């Protein structure tokens, strides 16, 4: 085993913690897939796909309480 990582930082003394994305299975967000499919099918303009995703992310942000409201 190498003594250091690719940036030259030694492995000795490091504590590796769990990834905050450990539960992420890599699947696409269903709402994103729906919006992209609608754009490909011509039912939604590209600008509407972006707007739809921004609105959904803002809603999720507020629901998670991350906005501090």
Long-range contacts (C-beta under 8 A, 24 or more apart in sequence): 29-56, 31-56
